[in-house]
């Protein structure tokens, strides 16, 4: 099976996803759920990084997204939309779980899919 050539545009968006994910992980390293809930700046920064991840994911072309079926593209985008449009109902515990569990899992999936395309 021939490998897909990912466009420079898609590579830039994927790099943004990975970079924001790394920042999020570094920022929350060793931070408990309670400490997260008590720190407004940390919560707002986390929401911003997750929003950027979601926005970048929505800009990756359909061809590239389809070539990486295990990556939760739709979930990333819908999380961004929820943070932006339903902000009054955002639950800190849910965002913390996304940041500390879902995002690292997504990064592993994305890196695995990228490796398959190399």
Secondary structure, DSSP 4 states (H G I P E B T S, - for coil): -PPP---HHHHHHHHHHHHHHHHHHHHHTT--HHHHHT-HHHHHHHHHHHHHHHHHHHHS-HHHHHH-TTS-HHHHHHHHHHHHHSGGG--HHHHHHIIIIIHHHHHHHHHHHHHHH-
